[in-house]
Amino acid sequence: MCLGIPGMIVEIREDEGLPMGTVDFGGARRDVCLAYVAEKARVGDYVIVHVGFAISMVDAEEAQRTFKLLEEMGELGILEGELP
């Protein structure tokens, strides 16, 4: 199953003409392409990330609910490189 995981943008930059960012997923940080949300996304915003792309924005409450659910399911390890 493929998941879109919420994360908070902690840095925004441009890399070879693409809007990129560092996104924090509850402690695990990953580089993410922000092309789909570049016009709206700012540092501190939450985005839904799927296969390295921020595909939409989400509010902080929804992001926290999703983190809690993933934690209950034991799936947060995938963010730290563990296999399910």
C-alpha positions in Angstrom: 0.0 0.0 0.0 1.3 3.5 -0.8 0.8 6.3 1.7 0.9 10.0 1.6 2.6 11.1 4.8 2.2 14.5 6.4 5.3 16.5 7.2 6.2 20.1 8.1 8.4 22.1 5.8 11.5 23.3 7.6 13.4 24.7 4.6 12.6 25.8 1.1 15.2 26.2 -1.7 15.6 25.9 -5.4 17.6 23.0 -6.8 18.4 23.0 -10.6 15.3 25.1 -11.2 12.9 23.0 -9.0 11.4 24.1 -5.8 12.7 21.8 -3.1 12.4 21.6 0.6 13.4 19.8 3.7 10.4 18.2 5.3 10.2 17.0 8.9 8.2 13.8 9.5 8.1 13.8 13.3 11.9 13.8 13.6 12.9 12.2 10.4 13.9 14.8 7.7 13.8 14.2 4.0 14.4 16.3 0.9 11.1 16.7 -1.0 10.1 18.2 -4.3 7.6 21.1 -3.7 6.7 21.7 -7.4 3.0 20.8 -6.9 2.6 23.2 -3.9 5.2 25.8 -4.6 2.8 28.7 -5.0 1.2 28.3 -1.6 3.7 26.4 0.6 5.8 28.2 3.2 8.2 27.2 6.0 6.1 25.9 8.8 3.3 24.6 6.6 2.3 20.9 6.5 2.2 19.0 3.3 1.3 15.4 2.2 4.3 13.7 0.7 4.1 10.7 -1.6 7.3 9.2 -3.2 9.3 12.3 -2.6 6.7 14.9 -3.9 4.6 17.2 -1.8 1.2 16.5 -3.5 -1.1 18.7 -1.3 -1.2 20.9 1.8 -2.8 19.9 5.1 -3.5 21.8 8.3 -1.5 21.0 11.5 -4.5 19.3 13.2 -5.0 16.8 10.4 -1.2 16.1 10.2 -1.1 15.3 14.0 -4.2 13.0 13.6 -2.4 11.1 10.8 0.8 10.9 12.8 -1.1 9.4 15.7 -2.8 6.9 13.5 0.4 5.8 11.8 2.1 5.5 15.3 -0.8 3.3 16.5 -0.4 1.1 13.4 3.3 0.8 13.9 4.1 2.4 10.6 6.2 5.4 11.6 9.4 3.3 11.3 9.1 3.6 7.5 10.1 7.2 7.8 13.4 6.2 9.5 14.3 3.7 6.8 12.8 0.6 8.4 10.9 -1.8 6.2 7.3 -2.7 7.3 
